[in-house]
Amino acid sequence: MLKLNDLGKVFVILLMITVFPMISAWGYGFYDVKWGSNTAGFTARSLAMGGVGMNSEVNGSAVFINPASLSRVNGLNVGLDYRLTYAREDWSFPAHDNFDGYLTDNIYSQSAVPYPDFGFSISYKPKELKYSPGFGISYHPIRDFRYNYEEEVRESSGYAQPDERDSLISINSVRNKGKFYFIGIGAGWKLNDILSFGLAYNLFPAGDQSIRKFYSDVIYPDTNSTDTGMRAYLNPSGSGYLMFGFNIKPTDRYNFGFAYQSEYTIKYNYKSYDIPLSEITEGKYEEVNPVQLSAAFSYRPRSALFSYLEVEFHYTYWSNYRVRDYGTMTSYGTDTTSVAIDTTYYDNLDDSWEVRVGVEHQFYSRIPARFGFRLYPNPDNRRILASMISVGTGFTVNKFQIDLGGALITRASRQSSWFGNANRWDAEKNRLEESHLIGTISLAYKFNI
């Protein structure tokens, strides 16, 4: 039976589930259309601590972070995760007076869209066997490509009255769909009290769940006509990737973690078309995602109350990211043409690093306070940085562990507009402000096995 304290905790859970979707928030943006938003720190505890977890995620999700942590699993554990992200973008251009003095930035496009996600994990290790392997399986999104953008283009006559609006020229929109869910299976072994290692293979299940589509619509109100372009990557299939990791824990206060993630390849059938021209192009498309190396350090100070610090560094070899167009590219229009192609090209991306820092402190009530920070650059421009701050907590109700996490990610840059007819000013001076507000709740249950 739940005690009064437990009822209070349940009330907090219900409150958080209700409030998170109502927060005016932000999410996946301009830079996530091509490479996808990295969903690091999917569990609520990891998110609250800046996305760290190489040394501290002792559950099935370790297959995506550091499978060596599976060696510290105890018994049978099942976890469920739900995440809600609101995506917001503000596009603006600088306004000047007659003497070319800067006045302000005029916002010409805003978007705010919610994106839900879920995941689950299972881990198991026999309690009575100290050095037996621990096993884990997890199903989580790894990359997310969802994106929505819309803008109104109006005639810039400069003579509209205060109660009038300039004439509408067109409505432009971009919509991108799809995300990569992976199924990870792994095991971790504890060789002795100091060293443990783990190995995982993360499968990419083919299916509609990861179809990527790119739309662009231009609507002309005066002629009641529409031009639509679509690029679709259909029937995806993947090679999966290996994750190898190990932990060195010389004392109970210090822990060092290292992980290696191999390349993985995603293949699609490619199709693009334009309406009303009815030109369709079909072919095959393949992208190779790069290797990532990771290192972590964690420290637990001597104190009466539990405190924990974890710092992670991740280095991704984006310079090796490459795409390949191959097979027979067929175009259907006035005439049908087929051309055999096999071209591989690189996107000239920069190898990038990111830093994650997480802190946890438990009070006398045994309820922890968690804080985190994450900093990472964009692959095509290392000078454009995204930063994340996060908070969270957790508590137990009988055999359930409930964790709550929230984070805010911000990024600002100058970009060319999506559509050339969107403005008549210097396109490079468009200001883009992106923000992600994320809420995650994780529920874990431990069986007496």
N, C-alpha and C positions, 0 to 999 in steps of 0.2 A: 504494500500500500504506500502511496506517495505521502510524504510528510508535508507540512506547510511550506517548509523551505523549498522542497521539490516543486510544489505547485507554483511558487514564485518564479522558479527557473523556467518551467514550462510556459508561463505567461510571457517571459522575456523572449523565448523562442518564437511564439506566435506573433508577438509585437514586431520582432525583427523581420519575420517573413512578410508581414503586412507593410512595414515601412520601407524596406529596401526597394520594392517595385515603384513606390510613390516618390522617391527622391528624384528631383530634377538632375539628371546625370548625363554622362558622356560615354563614348565607346569607340568602336573600331572606325578607322578613318582612312584618309588619303593614302598613307604609306602601307596600309594593310591589304590593298587591293591585289597587288601582285605577289608579295612574299608571304602574306598572311600575318595576322597578329599572333605573336608567340604567347601561348596560354600558360606560361610558367607560373607555378604556384597555384595549381588548380584547387587543392584542398584549402579549407578556410584557415587552418593554422599556418600553412605555408604562405598564403596570400597575405595574412596579417603580419607576417615577418619578412616582407619584402620579396617573397618568392624563394627563400632559401628552403633547403630540405635534404641536401645531400647527406648530412649527418644526423638529421632529426626526423625524417619521414620514415618511421618504422611501420610500414604498412604496404599494401599491394602496389600503391602508386610509386614505390621506389624503383619499379622496373623502368620508369621513364626518367629517373633522376640519378640514382646510384644503387644498383641491385645488391651491393654489398650490405646495405642496411637490412636486407631480408634475413641476414644471419642473426639479428637481434629480435626477431618476431617471437612472440610467446603465445602458443595456443592458436586457436582459430579466430580470426578477426574479419569482419565484414564492414565495409564503409560505403556510404552514399554521399555524393556531393552535388549541390545545385548552385549554379552561378547565374547572376543576372547582371548584364552590362548594358548601360545606356550610352549610345554613341552620339557625340555632338561635334559639329564643325561650324566654325564661323569664317566665311570668306569675305574679305574687305579690300578696298583700294584706297589710297590716300587722296584726300580732297585738298585743293589749294585755292588760295584767293587769287585776285587778279594780278597780284605782284609775285605770284608763284610761291607764296609762303604757305607752309603746311598748316592745315586747320585740324583735320581729324581723319579717321579711317571710316569710310562708308561701308557698312555691311550689306552685301548684295545676295548672300546665300547663307541660310542657317538650316541645320538638320539635327534632329535628336531622335534616335531610334533605339528601342530596347532589343537586346539579343540574349535569349536564355540558353544555357548549356547544362549538361549533367554528366556525371561519370560515376563509376563504381569501382571498387577494388576488393580483393579477397587475399588474405595471407594466412599461412599455416606453418607451424613448426611444433613438433612434439615437445611437450613441457619437460618430460623426464630425460631427454637426451640433450646434453649440454652442447655438444659439437655437431649435432645433426644439421643438415641443411634446412634453411627456411625457404618457403616457396611463395610466390606471389603472382597474381593475375590482375590486370586492370584494363579498363576501357575508358579512355579520356580523349577529348579533342587536343590535338597538338598544334595545328595551324588553323586559323579562321580567316576566311576571305570575304565575309559578308560586308556589304557597304551600300549605302544609299546616299544619293546626292540629287538635288534639284535646284534649279535657278530660273527666275523670270528675267527675260531680257526686254527692256523697254526702250523706246526711242528717246535719245538724250537730246531733246529739243531745247531745254533750258528755259522754256516760256510757260510751263504749266503753272496754273494758279494754285494757291495754297490748298484749296479743297479739291484739286484735280490730280490725277496721276498721269504720267507719260503713257503714251500708247504702247500696248503690249505687242512685242515683235515675235517672240517665241518663248516656249518653255522647254528647257533642256534638262535631261535627267540621266544619271548613271546608276545602274543597279548591278551589284555583284553578289552572287550567291555561292554557297558551298563552304565546307570546312573539312578538315582531315581528322577523322577519328581513327585512332590506332588501338589495337588489342595487344597489350604487352604481357609476356609470360617470362618469368625469370626465377632464379634461385640464388641464394647467398649462403656461403659457408664460413664458419668461424674456425680458423686454423688453430688459434690459441687465444689467450686473453688479450693479445695486442693486435693481431692481424686478422682481417676477414676480407673476402673478396666475393664478387657476384657477377653473374652473366645473365643478360636478358635479350630476347629477340622480340621486337615490336612489329607486329604484322599490320599491313594496310589492307583491310578488307575492301574488295571492289564493290561498287554499288552506287546507287543514286545519292546516297547520303553525302557524297563529296563532289558532286557535279559543280563545276565552276562556270558561271555565265557572266558575261559583260554586256550590258545594254546601253545604248545611247539613243535617246528620243529627242527629236526637235519638232515641236508642234507650232504650226503657223496659224494663228487665229483668223487672220484675214482671208485665207483661202480654205480654211477648214481641212488642211492636209497635214500629213505627218511623214517625216523621214525617220526610219528606225534602222539602227545598225545593231547586230548582235554577234558576239563571239562566244562560242560555247566549247567547253572541254568536256566531252562526254565519255561514258564508260571508263572511268579511271581504274587503273590497276597499278600496284606498287610492289617494289622489291622487299619492303620492310628494311629494318636496320638493326644492327647489333649495338648493345649498350654494355660496356664492361666497366666495372668500378671496384675500388677497394678502400678500406678504412684502416688507418693506423691509430690505435688508441693506447698510448703509452701509460696513461694514468686515467683516473675517473674524471679529471679536470680538463684534459686536452683530447681533441679528436681531429684527425686530418683525413680528408676524403678526396679522392681523385676519380674522374670518370672520363670515358671516351665514348663518343657517339659516332658511328660510321656514317658514310654517305648513304642516301637512299634515293631511289628513282621512281618517279610517277609518270605513267604513260596515259595518253588520252587519244581519243579520236577527235579531230579538230573540225569545227564547222563555223563559218561566218557568212553573214548575208546582209544585204542592204535592201530596204524596201523604200520606194516603189520600183527600184531598178531590177529587183528579182535576181541579183547576182549572188550566187552561192559558191563558196569555196570550201572544199573538203580536203582533209589530209590527216597526218598523224603528228603528234607532238609529244615530246619527252623532256622532262626537266630533272636535273640532278641537283639535289639539295646537299649542302656541304657538311664536312666533318666539324664536330664541336668538341673542344677540350674544356674540362671543368676542374676546378680545385676548390676545396672548402677548408676552413679552419673554425673550430668551435671551442669555446672556453666556458667552464662552469666554476665560478669563484667559490671560495670557502665562505659560507654564510649560513645563518640559521634558516633563512628562507631561500627557496629555490630561485636561482637566477641563471640565465643562459644567454650566451652571445654566439652568433654564427655569421661568418663572412664568406661569401662565395665570389669567385671570378670565373667568367665564362668567355671563351675565345672561339669565334666562329670564322671559318675560312671561306668567307663569302666570295673571295676572288675566284674560287673554284666552282661557283654556281654557274651552270651552263644549261642551255636549252638546245634541242635538236628538232628540226623539221625534217621529216623523212616520209618515205612511201610515195604514193602517187597523189599529187595534188590536182584535184579536178574542179574546174570552174564551170558553173552552169549559168548561162546568160543567153544572149542572142545566139551564140555558138557555144558548143561544149568542147572544152579543151582539157587535156590531161598531160601533166608534166611530171616526170620522175625526179624527185629531189632527195637530197640527203645533206643537210647543212647543219653544222654545229657552231654556235656562237656564244660568246661570253658577254655579260652585261657590264663589265668593268666595275664591279662592286668592290668595296673596301672590306678587307678583313676587319672584324669588329670585336670589341670586348664589351662586357657589361659587368657591373658590380652590384651585388645584393647584400644587404645587411639586415639582420633580424635580431631582436632582443625580446626576451621573455622574463617576466618577474612574477612570482607568486606571492600573494599576501597571506596573512594569517588565516584568512577564510579559505585558502587553497584555490582561490579563483585567480587565474593568471591575467596579467595585462601584457599585451603583445604589441610591438611596434616594428615597423620595417621601412626600408628605403631601397630603391632600385634606380640605377642610372644606366642607360644604354643608348648608343648612337644608331642612326639609320644606315643601312648597308650602302646606299648610293651617295651618302654625304655624311661623313663622320662629324662634321661640325654641327649637325642638327641632332640634338639630344632630347630624349624623352626621360622624364623623371617620374618616379612613383613614391608616394608616401602611403603608409597603410597602418591600420590598427585592428585589434581584435581581442577576443577573449574566449573562454571555454569553461565548461563545467560538466559534472557527471550527474546523471539521474539513474539510480540503480546500476545496471550494467551498460547503460548508454553513455557515450561520450559525445557531447554536443559542442561544436566549435563554430564561432562566428568570425567573419573577417570582412573588412571593407578597405578599399584602396581608391586613390585618385591619381590618375596618370595625366600629365600635361605635356604638350609639345607645340612649339610655335616656329614658323618658317615663312619664307617668301617663295611663292610658286607661280608658275604660269596657270592661267585659268583652264578648266577642262575644255571649254568651247571658245573658239576664236572670236565668235561674234558676241561674246558676253560683255565685252568692254571695248573702249577706244583709247584706253590709257596704256601705259607701258605694262605689258603682261607680267613682267618679272617682278613688279612691285606689289602684286596681290599678296596680302597677308593672310596666312592660314593659321588658325588657332584650333588645336584639337585637344579634347579632354576625354578621359575615360573615368567613369565612376562605377565601381564594381562592388557588388555584395555577394558573399558566398556563405552558405551554411553547409556544414558537414556533420553527418550522423554516423557514428561507429558503434558496433556492438561486439562484445567479446564473449565467446562461448567457452564453457568449462570443458574443454576437450584437451 
